[in-house]
């Protein structure tokens, strides 16, 4: 049994052939520009959901479902290079453009030129969205 209802599309996730494209409204990354990690919320500038290239596998013998979001290098990306520790490699999730969704799911989107692209910075917005302080018990 597939974790995605045998390839049918649900309201938040689409899956086919071991590929997935979860639709999200935002994701979070740590920014260290203040010297300490601060959680930032990143989303599409138009407010629409984004799809992230992902892969999945279900191993029935172990009842194990594995899922991973794919990332690409973010060096030189005007927005995403700001995140993660200063000495760490800059990475960003692979955000799919709407015209890439079906090609990603059915496997026809395979060329590096089509797939391994940084999502345009002008189509994203980011704002500091720190977690509230933890309450000590």
N, C-alpha and C positions, 0 to 999 in steps of 0.2 A: 504494500500500500504506500502510495506517495504521500509526503506530508502536505501536499497541495491539492488534495482531492482529485487525484488522477489527471492533473494538468489543467483543471478548470481554474478560472481566475476568481479569486476571492476579493473582498473589498480592500484588503491591505497588501496582498502579496500575489504574485503570479509566478508559476513554476512550470517548467517544461524541460525535459531531457537533462536533468541535473543542474539546470541554470535557474536562477531566480532573480527577480527584480522587485524587491520590496519597495513599496511606495511610502515615503515618509514626508512629513512636513518640515522637519528640522533634524539636525544632528548636533552633537556637542564636541568641542575640541578644547584642549587646554592651551591658554596663552600665557607666556612667561615674560611678557614685556615689562611687567612691574617687578620682576625678580622672583615672584612666587606664582604658582599655577592658578589661573583664574579661568573658570569654565565660561566658554563663549558658545552661544547658539548661532548656528549657521542655517540659512534657508534660502530658497529661491526668492529673488527680488519681486517676482510677480505674485507671490503667495501661494502658488500652485504646488501640489506635491511633486517630489522628485523621486526618481527610481534609481536605485543603486545596483550596479552589477554584482551579482553574488552567485555562489555555487552551493549545492547541497548534495548530500548523499544519505540514504537511509540503509542501514545494515540490519535486516530483519533478524539475523542470527544473534545479534547482540542487543537488539532493540535500541540501536544507537542512531540518532539523527544528528548530523553535523551540518553546520551552516557557516559560511564565511563571506564577508563583504570584501570585494577586491579593491585594492588600493594601487595608486600610481604615484610616481615621484612628483612632488609639488615645488621643487626648486624653480624659482623664477615666477611662480604664480603670485600675482600682486596681493591676493588675500590669504590663500592657504599656506604660504611660506611663513606666515606669522605664528603658526601654531606648533606645538610640541616643544620639547626642551631645546635650548639654543644649539647644543652640539649634536642633537639627534638628526637623522635624515628626515627631511620634510616629506610627508605623505599626505595624500587626500583620497577619499573614497572615489570610486569611479562612478560619477553621476551620469546617467544616460539621458540624452535628449529624447523628447517624446517620439521622434521619428526613428529612434534606435531600439525602442522597447521590443517590438516583435522580432527584429533581427537578432537581438541578444537572446531572447527566449528560444527561438527555433534554430539557432546556431549559424544563421546565414551572415551575421555580422562578425566576420573573422579577421579582416585585415587590420594590421596594426594602425594604419592611418585612420580607420574608422573607429577603432575600439579604444586605443590608449591615448586619449585626448584629455587634457585638463579642461574641466568645465569652465566656461568664460567667467572671469571674476565679476564683470559688470552684471551678470545674471544672478549673482549671489549677494546676500547681505549678512553681516555678522554683528552681533551685539553682545556685550558682556552680560552674562546671565549666571552669576555665581550662586552656588547652593547656599541656603541659609546655614548659619553656624549650627554645629551639632550641639545638642543639649546633653550635658553630662548627667549621668544617672547617679 
